[in-house]
Amino acid sequence: MREEDTAMKRGSVLGLATAFCALAALFSAGSAVAASGEIHGKVTDHLGEPIAGITVCAHGFERSECDWNTDAEGKYSIGELPAGFYRVGFHVEGNPSLNYVQQWYSGKAYAEEADPVQLAEGESKEINAQLQTGGKIHGTVADQETGLPIEGVEVCARLLAFHDGEVGYCDRSDDAGEFTVKNLGTGQYRLELGTEGHVNYVDEQLPEPPGSIPLTAGGTIEVEAHLLPGVEIEGTLTESGTGTPIVGFLAPYVVPSICALNPTTQERVKCGWVDSGGQYSIPGLPAGTYTVSFALDVVSSEGLDLHPDGYVRRYWKEVPTFGESTLLAGTAGAVFDEIDAVLTQGEEVFPNCEVQSACPSHSGSGEASSGATLSGGSVTSITPPRAQPAVHLPPRRLRCKKGFRRVTKSGHARCVKVSRRHRHR
């Protein structure tokens, strides 16, 4: 009984000690929360009227916090901020009815010009903003050959001079081919017309470099865009042995990718992601000759093969190297379907084969391979030469999806997640 009593006492002491530790941690956490700072304020238009639906973010050295929608009185509040310096930005995030120019405190156009807000531990600071009415670029997208409107084209307005913290604005053409890109400040713009999904038109820039569209905040510019029909490659990706659609080890964050490659340089001209059913599509390729690779291996800036999808890359048709691949040659409007592949889990045969400098010498030499071309709706076998001119698409600026912001360091851009924290008012 004594040993049992001793064990019970020891258990009680340990239990009390655990409880005290838990209470101490709780009070410590409470103190940390109480000591955190806050930035709050009000957002109005040029007439002083409150604006609801504006996103306000405080960007610190280590992290960023946002209030994603100002309330009906234009008020916002960003809490749980540690002491430090912050750049406070105001912009329209996802409300299509709003049209206001992005602004940084105090009244600055770009993040690098922003006045830093110093926040002491536990301090609450008021930061207000008065936003300017944005400019608009309105226009239509039509087929260059038929003049018919094109639905589903993503149109993005990009400033020619890149600025850190810049928010890009886009719109998608409707069934009449019309689009309107809003929330634009004064500057020189170029439109990027991207055709993802099954919109089979070649990506374009309007106007072509080095031209630009001058726009003044509050003004409207009218434009017309005419796109050339492209070549589309589509098919299904399945796993060897099981026949199930491939979605990748880390789906939906990392999934296998299918890329159309330049048959001479092995350059990736355009890639398409695999959906949950194993289907993929690469539309909008310029008329020409391509080889197709299945499964994507990312090469980092340090030259390391990150190999994110876990599958051995294959080339059309079911061959392991670029030199053995079958070519696809198509004219404008051609659609190659059933360009399928079966992938096996494992390591690569030539891990960096699509990086020209790292390719084995024999993998790019390539004997003449059989191919196919679409002409007048029929498929004809051909033997295209390897010596094809390189196919280049206009460079695309890194786009960050909602909830992420673009950060540039040492010339390399990446997307960083922004914490979503809403305070109840």
Secondary structure as UniProt FT lines:
FT   HELIX           2..35
FT   STRAND          37..44
FT   TURN            46..47
FT   STRAND          54..59
FT   STRAND          64..67
FT   TURN            72..73
FT   STRAND          75..81
FT   STRAND          84..92
FT   TURN            96..97
FT   STRAND          103..104
FT   TURN            105..107
FT   HELIX           111..113
FT   STRAND          117..119
FT   TURN            121..122
FT   STRAND          124..126
FT   STRAND          129..130
FT   STRAND          135..143
FT   TURN            144..146
FT   STRAND          154..159
FT   TURN            164..165
FT   STRAND          169..172
FT   TURN            175..176
FT   STRAND          178..184
FT   STRAND          187..194
FT   TURN            197..198
FT   STRAND          204..206
FT   TURN            209..210
FT   STRAND          213..215
FT   TURN            217..218
FT   STRAND          220..227
FT   STRAND          231..239
FT   TURN            240..242
FT   TURN            251..253
FT   STRAND          257..261
FT   TURN            263..265
FT   STRAND          268..273
FT   TURN            276..277
FT   STRAND          279..285
FT   STRAND          288..294
FT   TURN            301..302
FT   STRAND          314..315
FT   TURN            316..318
FT   HELIX           322..324
FT   STRAND          327..330
FT   TURN            332..333
FT   STRAND          335..336
FT   STRAND          341..343
FT   TURN            351..354
FT   HELIX           356..358
FT   TURN            361..365
FT   STRAND          371..375
FT   TURN            376..377
FT   STRAND          378..382
FT   TURN            402..403
FT   STRAND          404..409
FT   TURN            410..411
FT   STRAND          412..417
FT   STRAND          419..420
//
